[in-house]
Amino acid sequence: MSIDVSIPPPDESAMEAARARQDRLTKPAGSLGRLEELSIRLAGITGRLDPPLQHRVVFTLAADHGVAHEGVSAYPPEVTPQMVLNFLHGGAAINVLAKVARARVVIADLGVDADLPSHPDLHALKVRRGTASITRGPAMSLAEARLAIDHGRQLVAGEVVRGLDVVMTGDMGIGNTTAAAAVISALTGLDPNAVVGRGTGVDDAGLERKRQAVRRALEVNAERIAQGPIEALAAVGGLEIAGLTGAILEAANRRIPVVIDGFISGAAALAAARIAPASVGYMIASHRSQELGHAAALEELGLEPLLDLELRLGEGTGAVLALFLLDAAVAILNQMATFDQAGVSEREGSSSLIID
Amino acid sequence: MSIDVSIPPPDESAMEAARARQDRLTKPAGSLGRLEELSIRLAGITGRLDPPLQHRVVFTLAADHGVAHEGVSAYPPEVTPQMVLNFLHGGAAINVLAKVARARVVIADLGVDADLPSHPDLHALKVRRGTASITRGPAMSLAEARLAIDHGRQLVAGEVVRGLDVVMTGDMGIGNTTAAAAVISALTGLDPNAVVGRGTGVDDAGLERKRQAVRRALEVNAERIAQGPIEALAAVGGLEIAGLTGAILEAANRRIPVVIDGFISGAAALAAARIAPASVGYMIASHRSQELGHAAALEELGLEPLLDLELRLGEGTGAVLALFLLDAAVAILNQMATFDQAGVSEREGSSSLIID
């Protein structure tokens, strides 16, 4: 089973031009480290040295998880719809941080296990009321997984008309660190003990239940997992994870940089990479989450995160926090003076205009 | 020899109130990691949960170093005045990043070895035309060091009338990683090999010359160094380093948070900490520089940097990049909904209003 995307490789000539310009700016070559690298990467993604960053949208997708009823979370499943309402009222961390970073927040219900009120800011895209427990069989059918992926794609496509320069991923769903760990284990072959973490903060017994749940999920669904990444998403993933996979693929398809949030988004990014390997060229890893398996997912993607702030909240908070670095990287590349413009001497031994 | 400052400890009750509020916000306790810690620290510094962050000023102090003529830098000393002009024309990295972060840039000549034109944005506070080489004797007299420290204090005091909510430190001076390494070695007793790095990018031979220069500086000035931190600054420091020490002390004296940039600022912060240990309570470490000895200086200060972006430029660039995290931390603490306000259930087992 495949997804219809056609993702070009990053624009090598734009990257080369960005690299050459970085070396002409009035600073020692390489002295702005990750910012320089980021400006070059953004040039490759967008094909321009001065990509617009005005319209920045975090897609925070919500869904419930059958496995949440098996003691794998520190919070009750009721918190998923409660937090969606909190998003709609502007009281959650993602609302506050998006405002600081001048980003739009798009909230979508991909599969919350509650009847949410209709609201002008809520995209009602419920595929089903939560997944089935992954410890007993597949989380959802293949058709449902495809529908969730398609909803994620359509959400991104729908924002293009309002302006869309940067896509950010976010999530809400009690139990979703268990599903994300199962997806990462399924797609990498890593042992659950190396991937399952404490999520929102389970105790030792809860952590052991999570590990067991992931182990059982991998066993029960082994045959489906072996069939491919979409099948694995359907078997042990979640509706918001599948939606985010679609959002990431659509961003890459449109050559829009996509800033990946933490652990849940990392699982979605890994699925996107398995479905369309070229999509990785459009991903920017925002931060290293505290969640145990996140570093492994990033390593598998070959992405080095920009921030390490000991976050473990999700919602897109880490992605939004990384936006200022995109702003900084693009500003540096485009607004700094070159050695020639400023009449500044270059390194000893290089051709230069040393004033003596 | 001492400096007249009277720095109170951080406000414990404001910190306690901030901590208590963080635990009432609609997120798992601690899930915003370093941002939560930062909001609590800012409350302690300013005595309020909602400190203003509107007037943010980076103090970029420039000076020359006699030791720069001894092959310790990849750039010729002429670059110091050239870069000051670049700052005044708005073409340097610090100008560009300050604009992105909505910060003011204050440029001061504490001891550039050139006649700079007068300019409305340049504070002409030249104590002397560069230091003497630290490999042959003291960099400057004790009176000169005191004057530079006082200039730094006055610069901060002078900005208060225009509004000053956050102080940031920055530097320019060819050869100043050698002086900063000497200061850090002098104040910590660390071996120069553990502190001296490649600065703007010297080769292996240059690195060896830097190590030898610092080693000789410590030997030649051993008696002065033993007399105290201001004496050590005068013996092996620099005029911009002493100025930054003064700026940091004055910020702490006024209970204004002071965001410390990289390696050079780290040496100044260490000197400030030795002069007035309470000043450390007002410091926020912005980033971990690529320069070898920076981590050691931060460890000595007990400060954990917020960013690690492989920067090694100075000018205040790292400090300015950290500003958005201050904005984010204060916004989170003040603008997020609490569990009660949002009707969101708390952890299983805690008293809560679970909607069922």
Interface residues (C-beta under 8 A of the other chain):
Chain A: L25 T26 K27 P28 A29 G30 S31 L32 G33 R34 L35 A74 Y75 P76 E78 V79 Q82 M83 L85 N86 H89 G91 A92 A93 V96 L97 K99 V100 A101 T200 G201 Q290 L306 L307 D308 L309 E310 L311 R312 L313 T317 L321 F324 L325 D327 A328 A331 I332 Q335 M336 A337 Q341 A342 G343 V344 S345 E346 R347 E348 I354 I355 D356
Chain B: L25 T26 K27 P28 A29 G30 S31 L32 G33 R34 L35 A74 Y75 P76 E78 V79 Q82 M83 L85 N86 H89 G91 A92 A93 N95 V96 L97 K99 V100 A101 T200 G201 Q290 L306 L307 D308 L309 E310 L311 R312 L313 T317 L321 F324 L325 D327 A328 A331 I332 Q335 M336 A337 Q341 A342 G343 V344 S345 E346 R347 E348 I354 I355 D356
